[in-house]
Amino acid sequence: MTTEKTCNSCNDSQCTAQQKRPGEREEDFLERQVLLSRMCRIQRKIMVVSGKGGVGKSTVAVNLATALALAGKRVGILDVDIHGPSVPKLLHLEGSQIAASEDALLPVALRYGDGNLHVMSIGLLLQARDDAVIWRGPRKYGAIKQFLKDVEWGELDYLVIDSPPGTGDEPLAVAQLIENADGAVVVTTPQEVAVQDVRRCIVFCRQLELPVLGVVENMSGFTCPKCGELVRIFGADGGRAMAEEMRVPYLGSIPIEPEVVVSGDSGKPMVLAHPHSETAKAFGRIVRTLLEPELRAATERPVAARDGALSRIAVPVTGGVLSSHFGHCEQFVLFDVDAEGKSVLQTQVLKPPPHEPGTFPRWLREQGATVIIAGGMGSRAQSLFAENGIRVVVGASSDQPGILVRAFLDGCLSTGANACDH
């Protein structure tokens, strides 16, 4: 027996939230319907997992979630580590109270620039921070189901789920309850004792048909602040080698920096507290990789007239040539291009407003820009330009703006490394 109703969340009659399984009890069907209807309002669900404890998985999860929020995304982070919840401490939320509406729990909300972060953890429900949760498997499964079903997550771009180490009850419950999870980010450290357990975690994901989005190698090396020497405390490239061996993507390495400890203890993620640190830059590269599918979908379109208007290409310029970073430019040169994108009709030089996060994307949209050619641009800025309907071409060499635009129109613009990846 299958219902033919339309899902209230995604308006899709084929949504699995509306399909009753053979032999499924009515109360189980209604409960599953509520859970999956809530999940329909979340674009991407990502689990952060590891086969080994002590690899900094929660730190990675919190910084990834925060970096996505800083990129202007609506993000939720769910801490399903029932016995050792770390997320409240890492986000300075110890002692915060969970509110409730008539039919749902309300996550704690944090605001970061144009994005926001919604947080839920068993740690936010304990009466005292030292309380121990002594539960067996079925009760843990029920609690995780409630976190997914009874929390009003609302409309989110990403839900990041921080799972405890191993392949036990908690990650298994999440993988089974979220029927269309986008995949898992697997965290390891370089040494073989950690890598060996992480291999099992990847096999776990494959057996559950959960895509592995990639491997993050945490604590990959320490750079001496006095002499600059890189010391591989836990070995070198174990995560990368394992990712190649297991044929899964390698998302990048996170260095060891003393500020990470201070950041975690103070409850202010590294990407927020030290945005120019090597750790923050590494997280920026990882987030950009995770954002690439939607950035491509938003930006990979031909240069063409929009709503009957001319297409307009923006080039940030300093000293008469392309600026190495768009945010540090002296002026923008705007090129009006005909509807077929074959020729430049006219140019205009404008002085931009003072540079603040999110200012230039909105300002250029108001000027009618549809494309920006840049030397360097961080992942957050790329996301904001995409949200404003502006295609980003990054990695262009320092040259005169007219030459760059002509090469772009002819399809032969050469691009290299992004001059700014934080």
CORVEN-V617938 format. One record per residue. N is the residue number from 1. PHI is phi in radians with two decimals (none if undefined). PSI is psi in radians with two decimals (999 if undefined). BURIAL is + if it has 24 or more other ideal C-beta (glycine too) atoms within 12 Angstrom, else -. Layout:
# CORVEN-V617938
N&PHI&PSI&BURIAL / N&PHI&PSI&BURIAL
This chain:
# CORVEN-V617938
1&none&2.23&- / 2&-2.26&2.29&- / 3&-1.32&2.75&- / 4&-2.06&0.33&- / 5&-1.28&2.89&- / 6&-1.74&2.37&- / 7&-1.08&2.27&+ / 8&-1.18&-0.36&- / 9&-1.59&-0.75&+ / 10&-2.00&-0.02&- / 11&0.99&0.58&- / 12&-2.01&2.06&- / 13&-1.20&-0.29&- / 14&-1.62&0.02&- / 15&-1.02&2.35&+ / 16&-1.14&-0.29&+ / 17&-1.14&-0.34&+ / 18&-1.79&0.03&+ / 19&-1.82&2.04&- / 20&-1.47&2.27&- / 21&-1.40&2.65&- / 22&-1.00&2.24&- / 23&1.37&0.03&- / 24&-1.30&2.30&- / 25&-1.16&2.63&- / 26&-1.07&-0.72&- / 27&-1.17&-0.62&- / 28&-1.19&-0.69&- / 29&-1.10&-0.78&+ / 30&-1.12&-0.67&- / 31&-1.16&-0.77&- / 32&-1.16&-0.60&+ / 33&-1.08&-0.77&+ / 34&-1.11&-0.79&+ / 35&-1.06&-0.90&+ / 36&-1.24&-0.49&+ / 37&-1.15&-0.65&+ / 38&-1.14&-0.71&+ / 39&-1.18&-0.44&+ / 40&-1.09&-0.42&+ / 41&-1.52&0.03&+ / 42&-1.95&2.14&+ / 43&-1.18&-0.83&+ / 44&-2.36&2.31&+ / 45&-2.01&2.09&+ / 46&-2.17&2.20&+ / 47&-1.63&2.44&+ / 48&-1.91&2.05&+ / 49&-2.31&2.89&+ / 50&-2.82&2.56&+ / 51&-1.46&-0.08&+ / 52&-2.30&2.39&+ / 53&-1.38&2.76&+ / 54&1.40&0.24&+ / 55&-1.67&0.05&+ / 56&1.43&0.52&+ / 57&-1.11&-0.76&+ / 58&-1.15&-0.66&+ / 59&-1.08&-0.73&+ / 60&-1.11&-0.79&+ / 61&-1.08&-0.78&+ / 62&-1.16&-0.73&+ / 63&-1.23&-0.62&+ / 64&-1.12&-0.82&+ / 65&-1.09&-0.75&+ / 66&-1.16&-0.72&+ / 67&-1.11&-0.66&+ / 68&-1.14&-0.70&+ / 69&-1.14&-0.70&+ / 70&-1.13&-0.42&+ / 71&-1.42&0.14&+ / 72&1.59&0.21&+ / 73&-1.61&2.68&+ / 74&-1.56&1.99&+ / 75&-2.20&2.47&+ / 76&-2.03&2.53&+ / 77&-2.19&2.16&+ / 78&-1.95&2.09&+ / 79&-1.66&1.86&+ / 80&-1.81&0.31&+ / 81&-1.39&1.62&+ / 82&-1.15&-0.68&+ / 83&-1.59&-0.34&+ / 84&-2.49&1.09&+ / 85&-1.20&2.16&+ / 86&-1.92&-0.32&+ / 87&-1.03&-0.77&+ / 88&-1.00&-0.71&+ / 89&-1.16&-0.77&+ / 90&-1.18&-0.32&+ / 91&-1.99&0.25&+ / 92&0.99&0.78&- / 93&-1.99&0.18&+ / 94&-1.06&2.29&+ / 95&1.56&-0.11&- / 96&-1.22&2.57&+ / 97&-1.79&2.44&- / 98&-1.55&2.18&+ / 99&-1.58&2.91&- / 100&-2.49&2.52&- / 101&-1.69&-2.90&- / 102&-1.14&-0.57&- / 103&-2.29&0.22&- / 104&-2.75&2.73&- / 105&-1.48&2.56&+ / 106&-1.90&2.12&- / 107&-1.17&2.74&+ / 108&-1.26&2.32&+ / 109&-1.90&2.33&+ / 110&-2.11&2.53&+ / 111&-1.93&2.22&- / 112&-2.25&1.77&+ / 113&1.02&-2.17&+ / 114&-1.53&-0.04&+ / 115&-1.99&-3.14&+ / 116&-2.58&2.81&+ / 117&-2.27&2.17&+ / 118&-1.89&2.27&+ / 119&-2.13&2.35&+ / 120&-2.46&2.37&+ / 121&-2.74&2.62&+ / 122&-1.07&-0.45&+ / 123&-1.13&-0.39&+ / 124&-1.44&-0.14&+ / 125&-1.86&-0.10&+ / 126&-1.39&2.51&- / 127&-1.22&-0.62&- / 128&-2.35&2.59&- / 129&-1.15&-0.37&- / 130&-1.63&0.04&- / 131&-1.09&2.39&- / 132&-1.72&2.37&- / 133&-1.69&1.96&+ / 134&-1.97&1.52&- / 135&-2.20&2.59&- / 136&-1.59&3.09&- / 137&-0.90&-0.92&- / 138&-1.03&-0.66&- / 139&-1.24&-0.63&- / 140&-1.13&-0.72&+ / 141&-1.04&-0.76&+ / 142&-1.13&-0.66&- / 143&-1.17&-0.73&+ / 144&-1.15&-0.67&+ / 145&-1.07&-0.69&+ / 146&-1.16&-0.68&+ / 147&-1.06&-0.59&+ / 148&-1.49&-0.65&+ / 149&-1.57&-0.66&+ / 150&-1.83&0.13&+ / 151&-1.78&2.28&+ / 152&-1.44&1.48&+ / 153&-1.27&-0.53&+ / 154&1.29&-2.78&+ / 155&-1.44&2.01&- / 156&-2.17&2.61&+ / 157&-1.45&-0.65&+ / 158&-2.45&2.46&+ / 159&-2.09&2.01&+ / 160&-1.74&2.18&+ / 161&-1.98&1.99&+ / 162&-1.55&1.93&+ / 163&-1.74&2.65&+ / 164&-1.21&2.85&+ / 165&-1.16&2.71&+ / 166&1.74&-3.03&+ / 167&-2.15&0.71&+ / 168&-1.68&-2.56&+ / 169&-1.02&-0.82&+ / 170&-1.15&-0.98&+ / 171&-1.10&-0.58&+ / 172&-1.14&-0.74&+ / 173&-1.07&-0.80&+ / 174&-1.09&-0.81&+ / 175&-1.09&-0.59&+ / 176&-1.40&-0.62&- / 177&-1.36&-0.64&+ / 178&-1.63&1.79&+ / 179&-1.31&-0.32&- / 180&-2.23&0.73&+ / 181&-1.07&2.51&+ / 182&-1.34&-0.43&+ / 183&2.63&-3.01&+ / 184&-2.21&2.45&+ / 185&-1.73&2.15&+ / 186&-1.81&2.21&+ / 187&-1.87&2.37&+ / 188&-2.47&3.00&+ / 189&-2.02&2.91&+ / 190&-1.18&-0.47&+ / 191&-1.25&2.65&+ / 192&-1.08&-0.59&- / 193&-1.10&-0.53&- / 194&-1.45&-0.76&+ / 195&-1.04&-0.66&+ / 196&-1.06&-0.75&- / 197&-1.23&-0.58&+ / 198&-1.20&-0.55&+ / 199&-0.98&-0.75&+ / 200&-1.11&-0.61&+ / 201&-1.14&-0.67&+ / 202&-1.16&-0.70&+ / 203&-1.09&-0.70&- / 204&-0.98&-0.83&+ / 205&-1.08&-0.73&+ / 206&-1.15&-0.68&- / 207&-1.15&-0.50&- / 208&-1.62&0.09&+ / 209&1.00&0.65&- / 210&-1.74&2.03&+ / 211&-1.05&2.47&- / 212&-1.64&1.92&+ / 213&-1.24&-0.46&+ / 214&2.74&2.99&+ / 215&-1.90&2.36&+ / 216&-1.96&2.19&+ / 217&-1.69&1.91&+ / 218&-1.58&2.77&+ / 219&0.96&0.79&+ / 220&-1.36&-0.32&+ / 221&3.06&2.75&+ / 222&-2.12&2.21&+ / 223&-1.71&2.09&- / 224&-1.09&2.18&- / 225&-1.20&-0.29&- / 226&-1.62&-0.82&- / 227&-1.88&-0.22&- / 228&1.43&0.05&- / 229&-1.26&2.38&- / 230&-1.54&2.11&- / 231&-1.93&2.13&- / 232&-1.55&1.45&- / 233&-1.08&-0.72&- / 234&-1.84&0.33&+ / 235&1.69&-3.13&+ / 236&-2.20&2.28&- / 237&1.05&0.45&+ / 238&-1.13&-0.67&+ / 239&-1.16&-0.74&+ / 240&-1.11&-0.79&+ / 241&-1.09&-0.72&- / 242&-1.14&-0.70&+ / 243&-1.08&-0.74&+ / 244&-1.14&-0.73&- / 245&-1.10&-0.72&- / 246&-1.52&-0.04&+ / 247&1.04&0.87&- / 248&-2.21&2.75&+ / 249&-1.12&2.60&+ / 250&-1.86&2.01&+ / 251&-1.47&-0.44&+ / 252&2.47&3.06&+ / 253&-2.04&2.55&+ / 254&-1.98&2.13&+ / 255&-1.31&2.97&+ / 256&-1.60&2.13&+ / 257&-2.32&2.36&+ / 258&-0.97&-0.53&- / 259&-1.12&-0.38&+ / 260&-1.08&-0.70&+ / 261&-1.15&-0.83&- / 262&-1.08&-0.72&- / 263&-1.07&-0.80&+ / 264&-1.13&-0.73&+ / 265&-1.19&-0.55&- / 266&-1.53&-0.19&- / 267&1.37&0.46&+ / 268&-2.19&1.86&+ / 269&-0.94&2.61&+ / 270&-0.99&-0.67&+ / 271&-1.15&-0.34&+ / 272&-1.72&-0.77&+ / 273&-1.33&-0.64&+ / 274&-2.35&1.24&+ / 275&-1.14&-0.31&+ / 276&-1.79&0.13&- / 277&-1.29&2.83&+ / 278&-1.11&-0.59&+ / 279&-1.11&-0.82&+ / 280&-1.09&-0.69&+ / 281&-1.10&-0.69&+ / 282&-1.11&-0.77&+ / 283&-1.12&-0.63&+ / 284&-1.05&-0.73&+ / 285&-1.14&-0.70&+ / 286&-1.15&-0.78&+ / 287&-1.11&-0.67&+ / 288&-1.08&-0.68&+ / 289&-1.11&-0.74&+ / 290&-1.16&-0.55&+ / 291&-1.44&-0.27&+ / 292&-0.94&-0.74&+ / 293&-1.01&-0.77&- / 294&-1.33&-0.53&+ / 295&-1.13&-0.73&+ / 296&-1.12&-0.74&- / 297&-1.09&-0.61&- / 298&-1.44&-0.45&- / 299&-2.00&-0.38&+ / 300&-1.45&1.49&- / 301&-2.53&2.70&- / 302&-1.19&2.65&- / 303&-1.25&2.01&+ / 304&-2.67&2.91&- / 305&-1.11&2.54&- / 306&-2.15&2.13&- / 307&0.96&0.64&- / 308&1.43&-0.04&- / 309&-1.67&2.90&- / 310&-1.27&2.62&+ / 311&-1.33&2.58&+ / 312&-2.33&2.18&+ / 313&-1.82&2.24&+ / 314&-1.83&2.34&+ / 315&-2.23&2.05&+ / 316&-1.32&2.29&+ / 317&-2.24&2.43&+ / 318&-2.37&2.17&- / 319&1.14&0.48&- / 320&1.53&-0.08&- / 321&-2.24&2.95&+ / 322&-0.98&2.27&+ / 323&-1.27&2.48&+ / 324&-1.14&-0.45&+ / 325&-2.42&2.25&+ / 326&-1.03&-0.57&+ / 327&-1.28&-0.22&+ / 328&-1.89&0.26&- / 329&-1.36&2.78&+ / 330&-1.48&-0.60&- / 331&-2.77&2.90&+ / 332&-1.98&2.36&+ / 333&-1.79&2.15&+ / 334&-1.85&2.25&+ / 335&-1.95&2.08&+ / 336&-1.47&2.23&+ / 337&-2.05&2.49&+ / 338&-1.15&2.94&- / 339&-1.03&-0.53&- / 340&-1.51&-0.12&- / 341&1.23&0.49&+ / 342&-1.73&-0.42&- / 343&-2.58&2.71&- / 344&-1.58&2.21&+ / 345&-1.60&-0.70&- / 346&-2.83&2.83&- / 347&-2.20&2.76&+ / 348&-2.54&2.38&- / 349&-1.89&2.20&- / 350&-2.25&2.49&+ / 351&-1.55&2.20&- / 352&-1.32&2.85&+ / 353&-1.24&2.95&- / 354&-0.94&2.39&- / 355&-1.37&2.03&- / 356&-2.30&2.68&- / 357&-0.90&2.18&- / 358&1.55&-0.13&+ / 359&-1.24&-0.90&- / 360&-1.12&-0.74&+ / 361&-1.00&-0.79&+ / 362&-1.17&-0.73&- / 363&-1.13&-0.77&+ / 364&-1.18&-0.59&+ / 365&-1.08&-0.73&+ / 366&-1.11&-0.49&- / 367&-1.45&-0.04&+ / 368&1.54&0.20&+ / 369&-1.17&2.45&+ / 370&-2.06&-0.26&+ / 371&-2.48&2.48&+ / 372&-2.20&2.27&+ / 373&-1.76&2.13&+ / 374&-2.29&2.70&+ / 375&-1.43&-0.84&+ / 376&-2.41&2.54&+ / 377&-2.84&2.26&+ / 378&-1.26&2.89&+ / 379&-1.12&-0.65&+ / 380&-1.10&-0.80&+ / 381&-1.09&-0.71&+ / 382&-1.05&-0.72&+ / 383&-1.12&-0.73&+ / 384&-1.16&-0.68&+ / 385&-1.10&-0.74&+ / 386&-1.08&-0.72&+ / 387&-1.14&-0.42&+ / 388&-1.62&0.22&+ / 389&1.32&0.42&+ / 390&-1.98&2.14&+ / 391&-1.30&2.41&+ / 392&-1.90&2.23&+ / 393&-2.01&1.99&+ / 394&-2.05&2.67&+ / 395&1.63&0.21&+ / 396&-1.23&2.61&+ / 397&-1.41&2.80&+ / 398&-1.24&1.92&+ / 399&-2.66&3.04&+ / 400&-1.15&2.43&- / 401&-1.03&-0.67&+ / 402&-1.09&-0.68&- / 403&-1.15&-0.73&+ / 404&-1.12&-0.76&+ / 405&-1.16&-0.70&+ / 406&-1.09&-0.74&+ / 407&-1.11&-0.68&- / 408&-1.10&-0.78&+ / 409&-1.16&-0.55&+ / 410&-1.45&-0.06&- / 411&1.34&0.37&- / 412&-2.22&0.40&- / 413&-1.23&2.16&+ / 414&-1.54&2.24&- / 415&-2.16&2.55&- / 416&-2.14&-2.48&- / 417&-1.23&2.58&- / 418&-1.18&2.15&+ / 419&-1.27&-0.18&+ / 420&-2.56&1.98&+ / 421&-2.08&0.28&+ / 422&-1.73&999&+
